[in-house]
Amino acid sequence: MAMVVATMFAHNQHRSMLTTQMSLIRQDVSVRATGVAVDAMEEISVMAFDDATKNGPITDATLLTALPIITDDNRLYLLETAYEIVGGEQDESGGADDVDDFNLRTLTRTRSHSGSLLSFDVMPSVHYVDSDGATPVSYPTKMKRVTVDVVSTDFEFSDTIRLTHVVSCGSRCAW
């Protein structure tokens, strides 16, 4: 009987240690994914608002690129559809020169950790929002909401990190 109790105790101790180690690894991967999300958001946010605004102010909203409304309900479908159309992942910005060029792309980013590389999928989406900065709309406005989801491709149980930021056309939209 004492042997069974000792075996159960040892088993529970090992399981507890493994759970703690997995939790620490998951937290570390989440911190790295957050860094990737912040970097991607900064990369996207410094781009021109739209192709139409790169050369100066515009006076007509219809000159802006049309974008679909992206919600949590249709996001996965749109990402999968774009993945098939574009032909897979993009390692770098791939010629993107304005905010909506990142819409529905899957970008791959890596981070070094203890001599190993961790890979992350970065999945941005972009759509127009009303003047409140939150309500998605189907017509061009002076604001676009950029959402970036990041997930580790190397860690089985990683969290998805989501950042959202609203970019404004500013003085480039003169209507």
Buried (B, 14 or more C-beta within 10 A) or exposed (E): EEEEEEEEEEEEEEEEEEEEEEEEBBEBBBEBBBBBBBBBBEBBEEBBBBBBBEEEEBEEBEBBBEBBBBEEEEBEEBBEEBBEEEEEBBEEBEEBEBBBBBBBBBBBBBBEEEEEEBBBBBBBBBBBBEEEEEEBBEEBBBBBBBBBBBBBEEBEEBBEBEBEBEBEBEEBBEE
